[in-house]
Amino acid sequence: MLNRKLWRDLWYNKTQFLSIFLMAFLGLLVFVGLDAESHGIEKSGDTFYEAYNLADFWIKGCYFTKDDANKIMEIDGVNQAERRLHIEGKAEHLHGTDSNAQTAEEDNEPYMQLEFLDTQNISQMKVLSGEPFQEDREGVWLDDKFATYQKLTVGDTLTIKVNNTEITEPIRGTIIHPEYVYYTSESEEMVPSYGTFGCAFLSGKEFPGAGNIYTEILVDTDADKNQEQIKEKIKEIMDNPDIIIMDRTQMLSFSTFDAEIEQHKMMTFMFPMIFLLIAVLGIITTMTRMTANQRIQIGTLKALGFSRGRITRHYMSYGFWISTLGALLGAVTGYYTLPALLRQSMQTTYVLPVWYVAISRNSYYAVIIEVAVSTWVSFMACRKELREVPAETLKPKPPKNMKHSALEKSKMWLRMSFQTQWNIRDIIRNKARTSMGIVGVAGCTMLLLCAFGCYDAFQAFPAWLYEDLMTAKATIVLSDSCKQGDAEEYAKKYKGQMIEEEAIELTANGKAKTGTLTTVDDGNLMHFQNQDIKEIELNQEGIMMSAKMASVLGVKAGDFVKWHVMGDDTWQNTRITQLNRVPSSQGITISREQQKKLNYDFRATKILTNHSVPADISDDLQVQTLSDATQLKQEMVDSMKVMNLMVVILVIAAAVMGIVVLHNLGVLSFIEKTREIATLKVLGFRTRKIRGILQMQNIWVTTFGILVGLPLGYGFLLMLCNSVSDSMDIVPVITPYSYALAIAGTYAVSILVNMMLSGKVKTIDMVDALKGTE
Amino acid sequence: MKTLIEFKEVVKEYTRGEKTFYALNHASFQIGEGEMVVILGPSGAGKSTLLNLLGGMDNASGGQILFDGADLTTYSDDALTDYRARNVGVVFQFYNLIPTLTAYENVALMKDIEEDTLDPAEALRAVGLEQQMHQFPSQMSGGEQQRTSIARALAKNPRLLLCDEPTGALDTDTGREVLALLQQMSREKKKTVVMVTHNSMFAEIATKVIRVKNGRIASVTENKEPKDANEVNW
């Protein structure tokens, strides 16, 4: 029978319990949804890497003989080692996607990453169509997305220009590859437009040119063995200062995807915290009120002979059932909706064979913790009423000992209006209810600000990159075969600014990181900004380090950092004189003079220009691509559109949270104040006046909540921006417009709820409300 | 007649600030099994304290309370709960029904603590409520609610039925009906009924009247020929 009481009580207090239910529901929906998604993509990656034996180390830097690979294979802990050549090239004579003539023309000579394989035991390709790779077979195994986009199928032929030579190969298969889960054609691109560039795998025998071609050794190790020791051992055996050994975390594909997973995992924990906090506050206020109201009932049950444990269990079961119901439904809903929703944008960025949805142990823990906390909070709420002997509990509660607060004793108090006094007293005497309101409103403001801030940050990103930091209309990307003399010619012809970009490895504080060394020749097309986003001049002394890189390495301006160019073993130890902020390709920037002082020869890899460059320049052997800033910017703006989904989700979450919390609160305080309101009515206060009094408190709580929520929202956004990835730096800009929108949005929610509730004042029956209890 | 309850020098004191109040001051009396006892006294005299101690709902500060020979003052909380669940049925002035449960469910509630209870329908029939069985407390009159409360108290077949001003919230006719019901329980079912009231007219229906004044037992009188509840007027 107590269970029937339970369900009827739940039904009679449905608004309050519904809000607790909703918060538990939303909290677990987001948690389990994101957990299933992040853990799922982690599993998707790991399974792919495992099944296709992604290499553990990549050794680069010189030509490697078969003997080298054999020597490495003998190291304890190494399973396999094999040689490969990685080189960039172009696809030629493509007809392109004939449905879109313009695209076809632009994609006439798409950029390609080529891998010539000696054998294929490590980092194997997954063949989606066609035949499996064979070392002795001529032909090309082509990136599936590229093939689809370029309308190429197995049996067609593909002409590739590599090392100034064209080779024409039949397409044997379309594939995806564990090293190409994420890859780009140019470093500035955030969301790659796969298909407009591609990767291809061929047998080493197909490479034009004679002699040893392999400049890379892939190493597969036993995961149980100490990886550092293996790395040291390889260094020892190869005994060549020019080689560098990269592990998975230094590979673009692996590390970008890994950072993405980490970011999703962090979000998994951040958002549900707010909902859980509110669910707990909701249970505290609701259960305290309910047990206080049911005091006589508790006394009766005791008098009838119900044991304390029995009654405690009864009241704990309110929190238990509501949260269990909310948590489980939320978990199931989250599992089936969020991963599918987020998957769409993930699939445009990452190439994986199977996308799993899989929850980690954390999901189970989250449900258990949510239910345990809710049940415990219910227990705490009813414990008070149960401590007394039944004879005491059967009596109505003696009125609280009202103490005057310091404020009420001050002179200021007397000068306040009645409604101000009334509201201040009400707030002081209902601290739990008030703090729940503030937390709810703050959460609402925080999510709104965060949503609009995300929108702002992503809106500003392309403009920051293509209007503030780089003011060139076009970029000529030079090919490997371009001599410095040719580069100078181009620069002169198009009045361009030459840039050299090299991959480097940096170490400081025991941390090693790969990055980009950018050497800037004279010119005014590259700009730099300090940490306050103010333009600065590149110092001639020392080096300029990107702020993100500095924070990853844990260094600041004035510190020394060691670095060397990949493939060159000369380590530099230079002082960081400036920090700058740059959205992508984190690393260091130096001037051409400074580079000379460090004994490097300048060899341009890019030319920035504001002059019009003919499109057919990319036919030149020295030119890899010509990219147009406006077009790159547009592509980036388009790719940002997926972020709008997140903004919409955040705004909805904020509104739901605000409405639920404030409505719950309003109903609660209304029920508690019924007698007071009835008294005011009897005394002759007009309904409008009473509404005004209630509205006033609402506005105070809302205003205070907003004041708390704004800095929290900024902090939240900062955390989100910082978590993006080590190679990207997003500046959390929030425009005044967004601040205004977040504030107005919160007030709108607050006023909406108040309108929903204010009708109730009229419904109070004075006589009924003032009659005795029960 | 067997003695069911014996109060020996029972003291109940409250401390408010520095002052000590005696709600019950060295009270001693005996109640036999099957008696219909009325405890009389003005408000604040200590009647309710007496009833609470009898029902194991409060702890005494001194003395002994013997129920069937066992001393309740030595009982732990759990033992007292057990005692209430097995032996005591309580009828409150304001009925104290669970508002979210129907009459039937309020009585059936007792099944949650005691296996061996009367069938709720039968208990309700015994108090004349077969028609209203599935109504909620808010849909019943005061008399009906009080009868439900009596049915609930009787359902677990207790030896002792405690009633705190059972007619206090009822009109005369309804009150009389409730009294008659209680008397019937004592006479026919051999229940020991202890009723607390400030209405001296009820003394006429009791077999024993205990008068309380300022926390002391003023007098204990036996009534050899109690009146029928239907004959009482107030």
HADDOCK unambig.tbl for C-alpha pairs under 7 A between the chains (distance, minus, plus):
assign (segid A and resid 1 and name CA) (segid B and resid 105 and name CA) 6.27 0.50 0.50
assign (segid A and resid 1 and name CA) (segid B and resid 108 and name CA) 6.69 0.50 0.50
assign (segid A and resid 1 and name CA) (segid B and resid 109 and name CA) 5.03 0.50 0.50
assign (segid A and resid 1 and name CA) (segid B and resid 112 and name CA) 6.91 0.50 0.50
assign (segid A and resid 2 and name CA) (segid B and resid 109 and name CA) 6.82 0.50 0.50
assign (segid A and resid 5 and name CA) (segid B and resid 100 and name CA) 5.81 0.50 0.50
assign (segid A and resid 5 and name CA) (segid B and resid 101 and name CA) 6.12 0.50 0.50
assign (segid A and resid 8 and name CA) (segid B and resid 100 and name CA) 6.00 0.50 0.50
assign (segid A and resid 9 and name CA) (segid B and resid 100 and name CA) 6.75 0.50 0.50
assign (segid A and resid 297 and name CA) (segid B and resid 96 and name CA) 6.78 0.50 0.50
assign (segid A and resid 297 and name CA) (segid B and resid 98 and name CA) 6.36 0.50 0.50
assign (segid A and resid 300 and name CA) (segid B and resid 96 and name CA) 6.37 0.50 0.50
assign (segid A and resid 303 and name CA) (segid B and resid 57 and name CA) 6.25 0.50 0.50
assign (segid A and resid 303 and name CA) (segid B and resid 84 and name CA) 6.77 0.50 0.50
assign (segid A and resid 304 and name CA) (segid B and resid 84 and name CA) 6.32 0.50 0.50
assign (segid A and resid 304 and name CA) (segid B and resid 85 and name CA) 6.11 0.50 0.50
assign (segid A and resid 304 and name CA) (segid B and resid 89 and name CA) 6.91 0.50 0.50
assign (segid A and resid 304 and name CA) (segid B and resid 90 and name CA) 6.90 0.50 0.50
assign (segid A and resid 305 and name CA) (segid B and resid 81 and name CA) 5.03 0.50 0.50
assign (segid A and resid 305 and name CA) (segid B and resid 82 and name CA) 6.42 0.50 0.50
assign (segid A and resid 305 and name CA) (segid B and resid 84 and name CA) 4.66 0.50 0.50
assign (segid A and resid 305 and name CA) (segid B and resid 85 and name CA) 3.94 0.50 0.50
assign (segid A and resid 306 and name CA) (segid B and resid 81 and name CA) 6.64 0.50 0.50
assign (segid A and resid 306 and name CA) (segid B and resid 85 and name CA) 6.86 0.50 0.50
assign (segid A and resid 306 and name CA) (segid B and resid 113 and name CA) 6.49 0.50 0.50
assign (segid A and resid 307 and name CA) (segid B and resid 78 and name CA) 6.94 0.50 0.50
assign (segid A and resid 307 and name CA) (segid B and resid 81 and name CA) 5.76 0.50 0.50
assign (segid A and resid 389 and name CA) (segid B and resid 57 and name CA) 6.22 0.50 0.50
assign (segid A and resid 389 and name CA) (segid B and resid 58 and name CA) 5.70 0.50 0.50
assign (segid A and resid 390 and name CA) (segid B and resid 57 and name CA) 5.06 0.50 0.50
assign (segid A and resid 390 and name CA) (segid B and resid 58 and name CA) 6.64 0.50 0.50
assign (segid A and resid 391 and name CA) (segid B and resid 52 and name CA) 6.15 0.50 0.50
assign (segid A and resid 391 and name CA) (segid B and resid 57 and name CA) 5.28 0.50 0.50
assign (segid A and resid 391 and name CA) (segid B and resid 58 and name CA) 5.69 0.50 0.50
